[in-house]
Amino acid sequence: MAEIAIIGGTGFTKLARLEVTRREVVHTPFGEPSAPLTHGLLNGVEVVFLPRHGSGHTLPPHRINYRANLWALRHLGIQSLVSLAAVGGIRKDMRPCRVAVPDQIIDYTWGRKHTFFEQDLTHVTHIDFTEPYCDALRQALIEAGRRAGLDIVGNGVYGATQGPRLETAREIDRLERDGCDIVGMTGMPEAALARELDICYASCAVVANWAAGRGATASITLDEIDRNLKQGMQTASDLLTETMSGLSHG
């Protein structure tokens, strides 16, 4: 039985190098997950893969059923979860095509179903979210990147915005003042829901573009994002493969 899962974001509707063994539909008390869950082998390690935006990339960030996704994975016995996400770069070293493993997050989203603890409770539950990512899994990713000689950043603050539109240049200025280094739309409530379910969760963020007002050009184009994602996806794929190698020999 697989104990590790990978959630794929924009550009990751399929997981490269995954030897698919079967697909499974899981129904949850919170509705339907984004897609059937794919079981397979990645570098000899059993994993479960779930495309966050659906198999055809049709679910925008604010309409993703994060609770169903996380509940389904925990139901299958998942204990560790790597989240793949496309982000915009704010900090100067968060350049396009680079991969980052953030260590903090700031939540700017609203109106999303962000907790499992809201009805039929015997007591109120507060999770400790001081460190939002699982350090053991973060270190496994960082060490795998070093072993493979990959150009990754081992820290960073992820600013989670509502979407689906991209941010204005002044909004990015505000995020920078708040301490954000990268910006994306799916980091929350996913990270907090994983913590509520005691899933060890870490993010592998692929910088798809400079955030608004940070690049050499005045605007952000989808062609630019797609081009950068293709290169960044290769790095992320190498990182995941090397991570699985470390886990299988650890």
C-alpha positions as CSV (number, residue, x, y, z in Angstrom):
1,M,0.0,0.0,0.0
2,A,1.3,3.4,-0.9
3,E,2.1,5.8,1.9
4,I,3.2,8.8,-0.2
5,A,1.1,10.8,-2.6
6,I,1.8,13.6,-5.1
7,I,-0.7,16.3,-6.0
8,G,-0.1,17.9,-9.4
9,G,-0.9,21.5,-10.1
10,T,-0.9,23.5,-13.3
11,G,1.2,21.7,-15.9
12,F,1.1,18.5,-13.9
13,T,-2.1,16.8,-14.9
14,K,0.1,13.7,-15.5
15,L,3.1,12.6,-13.6
16,A,6.2,11.9,-15.8
17,R,7.9,8.5,-15.2
18,L,5.0,7.1,-13.2
19,E,4.3,3.5,-14.0
20,V,0.5,3.4,-13.6
21,T,-0.9,0.3,-12.1
22,R,-4.5,1.3,-11.6
23,R,-7.0,4.1,-11.1
24,E,-9.4,4.3,-8.2
25,V,-12.6,6.4,-7.7
26,V,-13.0,7.5,-4.1
27,H,-16.2,9.0,-2.7
28,T,-15.9,11.2,0.4
29,P,-18.2,12.8,2.9
30,F,-17.1,16.1,1.5
31,G,-18.0,15.5,-2.1
32,E,-15.9,14.2,-5.1
33,P,-12.1,14.7,-5.4
34,S,-10.7,16.5,-8.4
35,A,-10.2,13.2,-10.3
36,P,-9.8,9.5,-9.8
37,L,-6.7,8.6,-7.9
38,T,-3.9,7.1,-9.9
39,H,-1.8,4.3,-8.2
40,G,1.6,3.5,-9.6
41,L,5.4,3.2,-9.1
42,L,7.8,6.1,-9.2
43,N,11.4,4.9,-9.2
44,G,10.2,1.7,-7.6
45,V,8.2,3.4,-4.8
46,E,4.4,3.0,-4.6
47,V,2.7,6.4,-4.9
48,V,-0.7,7.8,-5.4
49,F,-1.1,10.7,-7.8
50,L,-4.0,13.2,-8.0
51,P,-4.3,16.2,-10.4
52,R,-5.5,19.1,-8.3
53,H,-7.3,20.9,-11.2
54,G,-8.8,17.7,-12.6
55,S,-7.7,15.4,-15.4
56,G,-8.5,18.0,-18.0
57,H,-7.3,21.0,-16.0
58,T,-10.8,22.4,-15.7
59,L,-11.1,23.3,-12.0
60,P,-10.0,26.8,-11.1
61,P,-8.2,27.3,-7.8
62,H,-11.2,28.6,-5.9
63,R,-13.5,25.8,-7.0
64,I,-11.2,22.9,-6.1
65,N,-12.6,20.6,-3.4
66,Y,-9.6,20.6,-1.2
67,R,-11.3,18.7,1.6
68,A,-12.4,15.9,-0.7
69,N,-8.9,15.6,-2.1
70,L,-7.2,15.4,1.3
71,W,-9.8,13.1,2.8
72,A,-9.6,10.7,-0.1
73,L,-5.8,10.5,0.2
74,R,-5.9,9.9,4.0
75,H,-8.6,7.3,3.5
76,L,-6.1,5.4,1.3
77,G,-3.5,5.5,4.1
78,I,-1.4,8.3,2.7
79,Q,1.0,9.6,5.4
80,S,3.2,11.9,3.3
81,L,2.2,14.3,0.5
82,V,4.2,16.4,-1.9
83,S,2.3,19.2,-3.5
84,L,3.4,20.3,-7.0
85,A,2.4,23.9,-7.8
86,A,3.1,26.6,-10.4
87,V,3.9,29.9,-8.8
88,G,5.1,33.4,-9.6
89,G,8.5,34.6,-8.5
90,I,8.8,37.7,-6.2
91,R,12.2,37.4,-4.6
92,K,15.1,38.1,-6.9
93,D,16.4,34.5,-6.8
94,M,12.9,33.0,-7.5
95,R,13.4,33.3,-11.2
96,P,11.3,31.4,-13.8
97,C,12.0,27.7,-14.3
98,R,13.5,27.4,-10.8
99,V,12.0,25.0,-8.2
100,A,11.5,26.1,-4.6
101,V,10.7,24.2,-1.4
102,P,8.9,26.8,0.7
103,D,9.1,26.8,4.5
104,Q,6.3,29.3,5.3
105,I,2.9,30.4,3.9
106,I,0.7,33.4,4.2
107,D,-3.0,32.9,3.4
108,Y,-4.9,35.6,1.4
109,T,-7.7,33.3,0.2
110,W,-11.3,33.7,1.3
111,G,-14.6,31.8,1.1
112,R,-12.9,28.3,0.7
113,K,-13.9,25.3,2.8
114,H,-10.8,25.4,4.9
115,T,-11.3,23.0,7.8
116,F,-12.7,19.5,8.6
117,F,-13.6,20.7,12.1
118,E,-16.9,22.6,11.7
119,Q,-19.9,20.5,12.6
120,D,-21.0,17.5,14.8
121,L,-18.0,18.3,17.0
122,T,-17.4,16.9,20.5
123,H,-14.9,19.7,21.1
124,V,-13.2,22.6,19.3
125,T,-9.9,21.7,17.6
126,H,-7.1,24.1,17.0
127,I,-4.1,22.8,15.0
128,D,-0.6,24.2,15.6
129,F,0.3,25.8,12.3
130,T,3.5,27.6,13.4
131,E,5.5,25.6,10.9
132,P,3.0,24.9,8.0
133,Y,5.2,22.4,6.2
134,C,6.5,19.0,7.4
135,D,10.2,19.6,7.9
136,A,11.2,15.9,7.4
137,L,9.7,15.9,4.0
138,R,11.0,19.3,3.1
139,Q,14.5,18.1,4.0
140,A,14.1,14.9,2.0
141,L,13.2,17.1,-1.1
142,I,16.1,19.5,-0.5
143,E,18.7,16.7,0.0
144,A,17.4,14.9,-3.1
145,G,17.9,18.1,-5.1
146,R,21.4,18.4,-3.8
147,R,22.3,14.8,-4.6
148,A,20.9,15.3,-8.1
149,G,22.7,18.6,-8.6
150,L,19.4,20.5,-9.3
151,D,19.0,24.2,-9.1
152,I,16.4,24.4,-6.3
153,V,15.7,26.9,-3.5
154,G,15.3,25.4,-0.1
155,N,13.2,28.1,1.6
156,G,10.7,30.8,0.8
157,V,7.4,32.2,1.9
158,Y,4.4,31.2,-0.3
159,G,1.7,33.8,-0.6
160,A,-1.6,32.1,-1.4
161,T,-4.0,34.3,-3.3
162,Q,-7.6,33.7,-4.3
163,G,-7.4,33.6,-8.1
164,P,-8.2,32.7,-10.7
165,R,-7.0,36.0,-12.0
166,L,-3.3,36.9,-11.6
167,E,-2.3,39.7,-9.2
168,T,-1.8,43.4,-9.9
169,A,1.7,44.9,-9.6
170,R,0.6,46.7,-6.5
171,E,-0.8,43.6,-4.9
172,I,2.6,42.0,-5.5
173,D,4.2,45.0,-3.8
174,R,2.0,44.3,-0.8
175,L,2.9,40.6,-0.8
176,E,6.5,41.5,-0.9
177,R,6.1,43.9,2.0
178,D,4.4,41.1,3.9
179,G,7.5,38.9,3.3
180,C,6.2,36.7,0.5
181,D,8.8,35.3,-1.9
182,I,6.5,33.4,-4.3
183,V,2.8,33.6,-5.1
184,G,0.3,30.9,-6.0
185,M,-3.3,30.1,-5.7
186,T,-3.6,26.6,-4.3
187,G,-1.3,26.5,-1.3
188,M,-4.2,27.1,1.1
189,P,-6.3,25.5,2.5
190,E,-4.5,22.4,1.3
191,A,-1.6,22.7,3.7
192,A,-3.8,23.3,6.7
193,L,-6.2,20.4,5.8
194,A,-3.2,18.1,5.6
195,R,-2.1,19.2,9.1
196,E,-5.6,18.5,10.4
197,L,-5.4,14.9,9.0
198,D,-1.8,14.4,10.3
199,I,-0.4,14.1,6.8
200,C,3.2,15.1,6.4
201,Y,2.9,17.8,3.7
202,A,5.5,19.7,1.7
203,S,5.4,21.9,-1.4
204,C,7.5,21.7,-4.5
205,A,6.8,25.0,-6.2
206,V,7.8,25.6,-9.9
207,V,8.3,29.2,-10.8
208,A,6.4,29.7,-14.0
209,N,6.8,33.5,-14.4
210,W,7.9,36.6,-12.6
211,A,5.1,38.0,-10.5
212,A,3.3,41.1,-11.8
213,G,5.7,44.1,-12.0
214,R,8.8,42.0,-11.4
215,G,9.9,40.9,-14.8
216,A,11.5,42.7,-17.7
217,T,8.2,42.8,-19.6
218,A,5.1,44.8,-18.7
219,S,2.7,41.8,-18.9
220,I,2.5,38.1,-18.2
221,T,1.6,35.8,-21.1
222,L,0.3,32.2,-21.1
223,D,2.9,31.3,-23.7
224,E,5.6,32.5,-21.3
225,I,4.1,30.5,-18.4
226,D,3.8,27.3,-20.6
227,R,7.4,27.6,-21.8
228,N,8.8,28.1,-18.3
229,L,6.7,25.3,-16.9
230,K,8.0,22.8,-19.4
231,Q,11.5,23.4,-18.2
232,G,10.5,23.6,-14.5
233,M,8.5,20.4,-14.8
234,Q,11.7,18.6,-15.9
235,T,13.5,19.8,-12.8
236,A,10.5,18.9,-10.6
237,S,10.3,15.4,-12.1
238,D,14.0,14.8,-11.5
239,L,13.6,16.0,-8.0
240,L,10.7,13.7,-7.3
241,T,12.5,10.7,-8.9
242,E,15.6,11.3,-6.7
243,T,13.4,11.8,-3.6
244,M,11.8,8.5,-4.2
245,S,15.2,6.9,-4.6
246,G,16.2,8.3,-1.2
247,L,13.1,7.0,0.4
248,S,13.5,3.6,-1.0
249,H,17.0,3.3,0.3
250,G,16.4,5.2,3.5
